[in-house]
């Protein structure tokens, strides 16, 4: 009989449910909203300006930010950008230290985020064409938010 070694994994935070997975080209003003779940916005290409609760942020390619639940956020676009947005519910308080912080991803972190979105697609949680960061949606996917 083979011996197997088990590695424990620390649960840093838990995602209760995924609300949306979106990949859009942001060439126009994105209207403001607030909602009762967390949102992650990743700038895949270009730069993106936005405000969260009245505080301006400028994200560059390869950077991301988490919006806390119930925060008002909108994107007055000043340049073209391609964005990946993942909205989710969590009851974990550990994530709160990352809210409203610009995070620059390493190459391996970008690939990890891409894999997460790809795996969500494997479970048919997102429409075809939203499968990998860095790949544009197919022609059937229009700009805007696509809800799962």
Secondary structure, DSSP 4 states (H G I P E B T S, - for coil): --------------EEEEEEEEEEEE-SPEEEE--SSEEEEEEEEE-EEEEETTEEEEE-TTEEEEEPTT--EEE--SS-EEEEEEEEEE--GGGGGGBT--EEPPHHHHHHHHHHHHHHHHTT-S-TT-SSTTSPPPTTSPSS--B-
